Amino acid sequence: MTSLISLPEEALAHLKAKIGDSVELVRTPDGLLLKPYDTYFEEKMAA
């Protein structure tokens, strides 16, 4: 399932992301973490 969200420019800059990039939401013991989607990891796992 995917959803679209709006982030302020400051948040995009902090993530080193741009409009249209994918990010992932990760559950941690402290809450939720938003981080850039790692396509390199996905490609290696698929190989």
Residue pairs with C-beta under 8 A, 6 or more apart in sequence:
7 15
11 34
12 18
12 19
15 21
15 23
15 34
15 35
15 36
16 36
17 23
17 36
21 36
21 37
22 36
22 37
22 39
23 34
23 35
23 36
23 37
24 34
24 35
24 36
24 37
24 38
25 32
25 33
25 34
26 32
26 33
26 34
26 35
27 33
